[in-house]
């Protein structure tokens, strides 16, 4: 299926996403910071999708997303932003940066449908 980069500074959330994404057939690269995400893209190439937590220590997921959008190589890369917050600002920024926003907690069926939609895979 697709190569998915998971970026989340919470080890438990990251592991849960790795398991769920692997179970539905995706190849997962998992990192804990914005810097590690940039390094992973440098090493492994632009993934088919990035699943990115908004709130992280150091650079936020929104900071990282802006860096991806500034780089021609990753400008069009699909991004799924994850958040436990319920802020209109997050919705607005996601729209402006052409990313999809998903609220936590994440249910596997909803994650699968969202990934299919984001990646353009037939249901």
C-alpha positions as CSV (number, residue, x, y, z in Angstrom):
1,X,0.0,0.0,0.0
2,X,1.4,3.4,1.0
3,X,4.5,4.7,2.8
4,X,3.2,6.6,5.8
5,X,5.3,8.8,8.1
6,X,4.0,9.1,11.6
7,X,5.2,12.1,13.7
8,X,4.2,12.2,17.4
9,X,6.2,12.9,20.5
10,X,4.0,10.6,22.6
11,X,5.5,7.0,22.3
12,X,2.2,5.3,23.1
13,X,0.2,7.3,20.5
14,X,3.0,6.6,18.0
15,X,3.0,2.9,18.7
16,X,-0.8,2.7,18.4
17,X,-0.7,4.4,15.1
18,X,2.1,2.2,13.9
19,X,0.1,-0.9,14.8
20,X,-3.2,0.4,13.2
21,X,-1.5,1.5,10.0
22,X,0.5,-1.7,9.6
23,X,-2.6,-3.8,10.2
24,X,-4.3,-2.1,7.3
25,X,-1.3,-2.7,5.0
26,X,0.7,0.5,5.1
27,X,4.5,0.7,5.5
28,X,5.2,2.9,8.5
29,X,8.1,5.1,9.4
30,X,7.7,6.5,12.9
31,X,9.5,9.4,14.5
32,X,9.1,11.5,17.6
33,X,10.0,15.0,16.5
34,X,9.9,17.5,13.7
35,X,13.7,17.3,13.3
36,X,13.5,13.5,13.0
37,X,10.6,13.8,10.5
38,X,12.7,16.1,8.3
39,X,15.6,13.6,8.5
40,X,13.3,10.7,7.7
41,X,12.1,12.5,4.5
42,X,15.7,13.2,3.6
43,X,16.7,9.5,4.1
44,X,13.6,7.7,2.8
45,X,12.1,10.2,0.4
46,X,8.7,12.0,0.5
47,X,6.1,9.6,1.9
48,X,2.7,9.0,0.4
49,X,1.2,10.5,3.6
50,X,2.2,12.1,6.9
51,X,0.2,11.6,10.0
52,X,1.2,14.5,12.2
53,X,0.3,15.4,15.8
54,X,-0.2,19.1,16.2
55,X,1.0,19.4,19.8
56,X,4.6,18.3,20.3
57,X,7.6,19.3,22.3
58,X,9.9,21.6,20.4
59,X,8.5,22.4,17.0
60,X,4.8,21.8,16.7
61,X,3.1,19.8,14.1
62,X,1.9,23.0,12.5
63,X,5.5,24.4,12.4
64,X,6.6,21.2,10.6
65,X,3.7,21.3,8.2
66,X,4.6,24.9,7.2
67,X,8.2,23.7,6.5
68,X,6.8,20.8,4.4
69,X,4.6,23.3,2.4
70,X,7.6,25.6,1.9
71,X,9.6,22.8,0.2
72,X,8.7,22.1,-3.4
73,X,9.4,18.4,-2.9
74,X,6.8,18.0,-0.1
75,X,4.4,20.9,-1.0
76,X,1.7,18.6,-2.3
77,X,2.3,15.7,0.1
78,X,-1.0,14.6,1.8
79,X,-1.0,15.4,5.6
80,X,-3.4,14.2,8.2
81,X,-3.2,16.4,11.3
82,X,-4.2,14.8,14.7
83,X,-5.3,16.8,17.7
84,X,-7.1,16.4,21.0
85,X,-7.9,20.1,21.0
86,X,-11.1,21.5,19.8
87,X,-10.0,24.8,18.4
88,X,-11.4,26.6,15.3
89,X,-7.8,27.9,14.7
90,X,-6.6,24.3,14.1
91,X,-9.4,23.8,11.5
92,X,-8.5,27.1,9.8
93,X,-4.8,26.4,9.6
94,X,-5.4,22.9,8.4
95,X,-7.5,24.3,5.5
96,X,-5.0,27.0,4.7
97,X,-2.1,24.5,4.6
98,X,-4.2,21.9,2.7
99,X,-4.2,19.3,5.4
100,X,-6.9,17.1,6.8
101,X,-7.7,17.3,10.5
102,X,-8.7,14.4,12.7
103,X,-9.7,14.6,16.3
104,X,-8.4,12.2,18.9
105,X,-9.2,9.6,20.2
106,X,-8.9,7.8,16.9
107,X,-11.1,4.9,15.9
108,X,-9.6,2.4,13.5
109,X,-12.6,2.4,11.1
110,X,-12.6,6.2,10.9
111,X,-8.8,6.3,10.5
112,X,-9.1,3.8,7.6
113,X,-11.9,5.7,5.8
114,X,-10.0,9.0,6.3
115,X,-6.8,7.5,4.9
116,X,-8.6,6.1,1.9
117,X,-10.1,9.5,1.3
118,X,-6.8,11.4,1.7
119,X,-4.8,8.9,-0.4
120,X,-7.6,8.7,-3.0
121,X,-7.9,4.9,-2.6
122,X,-11.2,3.4,-3.6
123,X,-13.3,2.3,-0.6
